[in-house]
C-alpha cells in the first residue's frame, strides 16, 4: 500500500480529525484574542503592569507542552478542556505583546487631536487606537495560530481532539506496516492547515483593515 | 499688559496657574488675559515659555492647577471637558488626521459626535472641502496618506471648523510645512478668517509668523508672563522692554514692511508711452523726464515693455511694443511693501510696477517711495505716542487735584 492509497482509505477519519483540530485551534485563538486584547488595553499605558503581564505570558510559552499536559491530567483530568486551556496559555504572548506594541505605536498626535476634538476615553480607544493597532494585533494572532497548531497535536497525549491522535497512534505502533503512514498523515494534515490558516489571515487582514493603513 | 481691547472679550483667563509635578517653577504662573471676539491672538515666545501649556488649558487638554477660564462669560473651568472641546476647534502642528478614515470621515468626526443627520454631515463636508479649495468629488473618499503635506494641513483646518466653532486653538499649525506652501496656506487662512471672524488663539515661536497672522500678539516670557500684549504695529514700533526688542530681533523695520501694503502708500510716477506712439515721441517723453527709460503701455493701459533711449536710437521699424526689455517686478496694490521691495531688488530699473486687478498701470514703487512711507509711519506713531503721554499727564493732574 502506498501513502496515497493509505490516505484514500482513511479519508473520512482524517477529515474528522482535521475538523477537530481546526475547531480547537480556532477556539483557543478566539479566547486568547479576547483575553489578550483586554490585558493589552488594560496595561499598555502603565509600565509595571505591562511588564508583569508580558513576563507571565512569556513564561507560559517556555513551559514544555508535554510537562504542562501532564500536570493538567493531575489538576483537571483528561479530554478537550485541559488542552484548550493550555493552548490559550500558549497563544497569549504573541497576541498580548502585539496588542501592547500596536497601541503604543499609535501616533500620539493622532490621539491628541482626537482628544482635542472631544472624544472621550472609550471613543478614542474604539474609534482611533484599536483600529490603528489592529494590523499589528492580527500579526500576533497569526503567529499564535502557527504555534498552537503544532502544540494542539501534543494534546492527543491527554485524549485531546485532532490530528495528534494519529501521530501518537502511529508512533505507538512503529514497526508495523502502516505506522509511518499514520504518523505522516497526521503531520501532513497539520502542514496543510498551517498553509490554509496563513491564507485565511491574509484574507482577514484585507477585510478588516482600513485601506488608509495598507 | 492691561492693554484695553476693542471688542468684547470672548475668552477670559483669570490668574491661570499650571504647576507640573516635580517642577520647582510653575509652567504658567498666574496668567490673566482677555481674548477679544473675532480676532487672531498670537501667543509667541521662546521654547519652554509655557505658550502651548497656556493654549491647552483653554480646551482643558491640560487641567489648570488654579485660576479660571471664561468662555463668553461662562466659567468653563469645571464643565465637562469633552463637551467643551466639541465647541472649540483644535489644530496642531502634526495635524493628527486619522489615517484609517477617509477625508470625509475625518472632517465629519465632531458633527457625528454631536449627532447631526447624515445628509447634513455630507453637505457640511463638501462645503468645507470647497472652503479650503479642494474638490469634494476628488478628495472626500481619499485617505490622509494620499494627500500632500499642504493638503493635509487644509483638511486639518477644515476638520477643526466642521461644527462651526466660534473659537479655534491652533498650535503651530503651519510649522511643519515647507516655506512656500506655508506662505500660501497662511494667506489662504487670513482670507478665510476675514469672512469667518472666528476668535483664534494661535501659538507659534516664529515672530514673523506672529506679525503676519496676528491682530494682536502676546509675547510671553518664562512662566507665561506677558511681556507685551499689543498689535503687531505697536510691538514693532514700541517694544515694551529689552526682552521684547530682543525677541523681535534686528530688522524690525524690515518686518514693518510686511505690515504695510502698496495701496497704503503714495505711488511714484514713471514716464509712460502708448505702444502705438512713434519712436520720436517716446524719446521726447524720456528726455523730458529724469529717468533713462519709459514704460510702454498697451491700449488697456497694461505695462508691456521697458524702452530706454538707446533702444529707440538703434535702427529699426518695429513698434514700441516689441523693442526694449520685458517688464519685470509687477505687483498688485494688496502686496505688502516687503513683497514690493523684494521684487524691486531684482528689477532692472530698481522699481516695482504697480498694476490694478485688471492689469492696468497705476504707478511705481521705488526705494524713495518706501523710505518716505516708513518715515511718515514713524512720525504718525510718534505723534500718537505723544498724544497719549500728554493725555496721561492731564489725567494725572486731574487726579492730583
Interface residues (C-beta under 8 A of the other chain):
Chain A: X107 X109 X110 X111 X112 X113 X114 X115 X116 X117 X118 X119 X120 X123 X128 X131 X132 X209 X210 X211 X212 X213
Chain B: X59 X61 X82 X83 X84 X85 X86 X90 X92 X93 X94 X95 X96 X97 X98 X99 X100 X101 X102 X109 X110 X113 X143 X144 X145 X156 X159 X160 X169
